[in-house]
Amino acid sequence: MEFLKGIRDPIAKSKIASRVNRMASGNFGDHKPCRESVWELRIDQGPGYRVYYSLVGNEIVLLLLGGDKRTQDADIEQAIECLKDYLKR
């Protein structure tokens, strides 16, 4: 994921990567629905990192973007736009 490159905290990077990898086996952990089919994966590290995703079909998890608690509202809006763009294709 592109946003991981901007995170300097190695523990946060590791936790985020681990959580995303666990999603592949169906273990989503701490997550909640936002709106318009976008979900938020919450990582309890640093400023409260978030990974936004959507379920497409029965098996595909589409990772949309990441951010933190400070930019949460704008990130959700951007994730919704990314999902809409993906679904148009």
TORFI-37804 format. One record per residue (C-alpha): x, y, z; residue number from 1; residue in one letter. Coordinates in pm, 1 decimal, padded with zeros to 6 digits. Layout:
<sites>
<site><X>X</X><Y>Y</Y><Z>Z</Z><voro>NUM</voro><mifi>A</mifi></site>
...
</sites>
This chain:
<sites>
<site><X>00000.0</X><Y>00000.0</Y><Z>00000.0</Z><voro>1</voro><mifi>M</mifi></site>
<site><X>00129.4</X><Y>00338.6</Y><Z>-00099.5</Z><voro>2</voro><mifi>E</mifi></site>
<site><X>00051.3</X><Y>00517.4</Y><Z>00227.8</Z><voro>3</voro><mifi>F</mifi></site>
<site><X>00280.7</X><Y>00281.9</Y><Z>00422.9</Z><voro>4</voro><mifi>L</mifi></site>
<site><X>00581.6</X><Y>00445.9</Y><Z>00257.9</Z><voro>5</voro><mifi>K</mifi></site>
<site><X>00502.6</X><Y>00770.4</Y><Z>00438.7</Z><voro>6</voro><mifi>G</mifi></site>
<site><X>00487.8</X><Y>00614.9</Y><Z>00785.4</Z><voro>7</voro><mifi>I</mifi></site>
<site><X>00815.6</X><Y>00644.2</Y><Z>00975.2</Z><voro>8</voro><mifi>R</mifi></site>
<site><X>00719.2</X><Y>00437.0</Y><Z>01279.2</Z><voro>9</voro><mifi>D</mifi></site>
<site><X>00842.1</X><Y>00080.0</Y><Z>01210.0</Z><voro>10</voro><mifi>P</mifi></site>
<site><X>00607.2</X><Y>-00067.2</Y><Z>01471.6</Z><voro>11</voro><mifi>I</mifi></site>
<site><X>00307.4</X><Y>00098.9</Y><Z>01306.9</Z><voro>12</voro><mifi>A</mifi></site>
<site><X>00417.9</X><Y>-00024.9</Y><Z>00964.0</Z><voro>13</voro><mifi>K</mifi></site>
<site><X>00450.1</X><Y>-00376.7</Y><Z>01098.4</Z><voro>14</voro><mifi>S</mifi></site>
<site><X>00110.0</X><Y>-00368.1</Y><Z>01269.0</Z><voro>15</voro><mifi>K</mifi></site>
<site><X>-00062.8</X><Y>-00234.4</Y><Z>00958.6</Z><voro>16</voro><mifi>I</mifi></site>
<site><X>00101.8</X><Y>-00491.4</Y><Z>00730.2</Z><voro>17</voro><mifi>A</mifi></site>
<site><X>00016.1</X><Y>-00770.3</Y><Z>00973.7</Z><voro>18</voro><mifi>S</mifi></site>
<site><X>-00349.5</X><Y>-00665.6</Y><Z>00993.9</Z><voro>19</voro><mifi>R</mifi></site>
<site><X>-00380.9</X><Y>-00645.2</Y><Z>00616.2</Z><voro>20</voro><mifi>V</mifi></site>
<site><X>-00223.3</X><Y>-00990.7</Y><Z>00582.8</Z><voro>21</voro><mifi>N</mifi></site>
<site><X>-00466.4</X><Y>-01135.0</Y><Z>00839.2</Z><voro>22</voro><mifi>R</mifi></site>
<site><X>-00755.8</X><Y>-01000.6</Y><Z>00634.5</Z><voro>23</voro><mifi>M</mifi></site>
<site><X>-00657.0</X><Y>-01247.3</Y><Z>00361.9</Z><voro>24</voro><mifi>A</mifi></site>
<site><X>-00751.7</X><Y>-01534.0</Y><Z>00593.4</Z><voro>25</voro><mifi>S</mifi></site>
<site><X>-01078.1</X><Y>-01369.7</Y><Z>00699.3</Z><voro>26</voro><mifi>G</mifi></site>
<site><X>-00956.8</X><Y>-01223.1</Y><Z>01029.2</Z><voro>27</voro><mifi>N</mifi></site>
<site><X>-01054.6</X><Y>-00856.7</Y><Z>01005.1</Z><voro>28</voro><mifi>F</mifi></site>
<site><X>-01010.4</X><Y>-00775.2</Y><Z>01373.3</Z><voro>29</voro><mifi>G</mifi></site>
<site><X>-01114.5</X><Y>-00425.8</Y><Z>01485.2</Z><voro>30</voro><mifi>D</mifi></site>
<site><X>-01317.4</X><Y>-00285.5</Y><Z>01196.1</Z><voro>31</voro><mifi>H</mifi></site>
<site><X>-01645.8</X><Y>-00108.6</Y><Z>01136.7</Z><voro>32</voro><mifi>K</mifi></site>
<site><X>-01861.9</X><Y>00003.5</Y><Z>00845.8</Z><voro>33</voro><mifi>P</mifi></site>
<site><X>-01834.4</X><Y>00368.0</Y><Z>00741.9</Z><voro>34</voro><mifi>C</mifi></site>
<site><X>-02082.0</X><Y>00426.7</Y><Z>00459.8</Z><voro>35</voro><mifi>R</mifi></site>
<site><X>-02146.3</X><Y>00346.0</Y><Z>00094.3</Z><voro>36</voro><mifi>E</mifi></site>
<site><X>-01983.9</X><Y>-00000.1</Y><Z>00122.4</Z><voro>37</voro><mifi>S</mifi></site>
<site><X>-01659.4</X><Y>00138.9</Y><Z>00266.2</Z><voro>38</voro><mifi>V</mifi></site>
<site><X>-01523.5</X><Y>-00021.9</Y><Z>00583.2</Z><voro>39</voro><mifi>W</mifi></site>
<site><X>-01259.2</X><Y>00102.0</Y><Z>00823.9</Z><voro>40</voro><mifi>E</mifi></site>
<site><X>-00989.1</X><Y>-00123.6</Y><Z>00967.5</Z><voro>41</voro><mifi>L</mifi></site>
<site><X>-00865.9</X><Y>00037.7</Y><Z>01289.3</Z><voro>42</voro><mifi>R</mifi></site>
<site><X>-00505.5</X><Y>-00002.9</Y><Z>01405.2</Z><voro>43</voro><mifi>I</mifi></site>
<site><X>-00434.2</X><Y>00101.7</Y><Z>01763.2</Z><voro>44</voro><mifi>D</mifi></site>
<site><X>-00087.8</X><Y>00249.8</Y><Z>01715.8</Z><voro>45</voro><mifi>Q</mifi></site>
<site><X>00042.4</X><Y>00605.4</Y><Z>01699.8</Z><voro>46</voro><mifi>G</mifi></site>
<site><X>-00221.7</X><Y>00854.5</Y><Z>01586.5</Z><voro>47</voro><mifi>P</mifi></site>
<site><X>-00479.0</X><Y>00578.2</Y><Z>01526.5</Z><voro>48</voro><mifi>G</mifi></site>
<site><X>-00408.0</X><Y>00447.0</Y><Z>01179.2</Z><voro>49</voro><mifi>Y</mifi></site>
<site><X>-00694.9</X><Y>00344.7</Y><Z>00952.8</Z><voro>50</voro><mifi>R</mifi></site>
<site><X>-00710.9</X><Y>00132.5</Y><Z>00638.5</Z><voro>51</voro><mifi>V</mifi></site>
<site><X>-01022.5</X><Y>00173.8</Y><Z>00425.7</Z><voro>52</voro><mifi>Y</mifi></site>
<site><X>-01149.8</X><Y>-00116.3</Y><Z>00220.2</Z><voro>53</voro><mifi>Y</mifi></site>
<site><X>-01454.6</X><Y>-00256.4</Y><Z>00048.7</Z><voro>54</voro><mifi>S</mifi></site>
<site><X>-01578.3</X><Y>-00607.4</Y><Z>-00016.1</Z><voro>55</voro><mifi>L</mifi></site>
<site><X>-01632.6</X><Y>-00673.9</Y><Z>-00385.0</Z><voro>56</voro><mifi>V</mifi></site>
<site><X>-01815.1</X><Y>-00997.4</Y><Z>-00457.2</Z><voro>57</voro><mifi>G</mifi></site>
<site><X>-01770.8</X><Y>-01286.3</Y><Z>-00216.7</Z><voro>58</voro><mifi>N</mifi></site>
<site><X>-01393.5</X><Y>-01312.5</Y><Z>-00208.6</Z><voro>59</voro><mifi>E</mifi></site>
<site><X>-01223.8</X><Y>-00987.8</Y><Z>-00305.2</Z><voro>60</voro><mifi>I</mifi></site>
<site><X>-01116.3</X><Y>-00729.2</Y><Z>-00051.0</Z><voro>61</voro><mifi>V</mifi></site>
<site><X>-01035.9</X><Y>-00405.0</Y><Z>-00228.0</Z><voro>62</voro><mifi>L</mifi></site>
<site><X>-00794.0</X><Y>-00190.0</Y><Z>-00026.9</Z><voro>63</voro><mifi>L</mifi></site>
<site><X>-00877.0</X><Y>00172.0</Y><Z>-00102.3</Z><voro>64</voro><mifi>L</mifi></site>
<site><X>-00640.3</X><Y>00387.3</Y><Z>00105.1</Z><voro>65</voro><mifi>L</mifi></site>
<site><X>-00500.4</X><Y>00451.3</Y><Z>00449.3</Z><voro>66</voro><mifi>G</mifi></site>
<site><X>-00474.8</X><Y>00740.7</Y><Z>00689.5</Z><voro>67</voro><mifi>G</mifi></site>
<site><X>-00511.8</X><Y>00820.9</Y><Z>01056.6</Z><voro>68</voro><mifi>D</mifi></site>
<site><X>-00769.4</X><Y>00953.7</Y><Z>01298.4</Z><voro>69</voro><mifi>K</mifi></site>
<site><X>-00682.4</X><Y>01318.1</Y><Z>01222.1</Z><voro>70</voro><mifi>R</mifi></site>
<site><X>-00776.4</X><Y>01287.2</Y><Z>00854.2</Z><voro>71</voro><mifi>T</mifi></site>
<site><X>-01055.2</X><Y>01033.6</Y><Z>00900.4</Z><voro>72</voro><mifi>Q</mifi></site>
<site><X>-01345.8</X><Y>01227.6</Y><Z>00745.8</Z><voro>73</voro><mifi>D</mifi></site>
<site><X>-01150.5</X><Y>01331.3</Y><Z>00436.4</Z><voro>74</voro><mifi>A</mifi></site>
<site><X>-01006.2</X><Y>00979.9</Y><Z>00401.9</Z><voro>75</voro><mifi>D</mifi></site>
<site><X>-01353.2</X><Y>00823.6</Y><Z>00408.7</Z><voro>76</voro><mifi>I</mifi></site>
<site><X>-01468.9</X><Y>01061.9</Y><Z>00136.0</Z><voro>77</voro><mifi>E</mifi></site>
<site><X>-01163.5</X><Y>00978.2</Y><Z>-00074.2</Z><voro>78</voro><mifi>Q</mifi></site>
<site><X>-01217.0</X><Y>00603.4</Y><Z>-00018.8</Z><voro>79</voro><mifi>A</mifi></site>
<site><X>-01577.3</X><Y>00635.9</Y><Z>-00137.0</Z><voro>80</voro><mifi>I</mifi></site>
<site><X>-01459.5</X><Y>00814.1</Y><Z>-00451.4</Z><voro>81</voro><mifi>E</mifi></site>
<site><X>-01193.5</X><Y>00545.7</Y><Z>-00513.3</Z><voro>82</voro><mifi>C</mifi></site>
<site><X>-01457.5</X><Y>00274.2</Y><Z>-00479.6</Z><voro>83</voro><mifi>L</mifi></site>
<site><X>-01696.7</X><Y>00453.5</Y><Z>-00716.3</Z><voro>84</voro><mifi>K</mifi></site>
<site><X>-01415.0</X><Y>00490.1</Y><Z>-00969.5</Z><voro>85</voro><mifi>D</mifi></site>
<site><X>-01326.9</X><Y>00119.9</Y><Z>-00939.7</Z><voro>86</voro><mifi>Y</mifi></site>
<site><X>-01689.0</X><Y>00010.6</Y><Z>-00984.2</Z><voro>87</voro><mifi>L</mifi></site>
<site><X>-01725.2</X><Y>00219.4</Y><Z>-01303.5</Z><voro>88</voro><mifi>K</mifi></site>
<site><X>-01452.2</X><Y>00015.6</Y><Z>-01475.1</Z><voro>89</voro><mifi>R</mifi></site>
</sites>
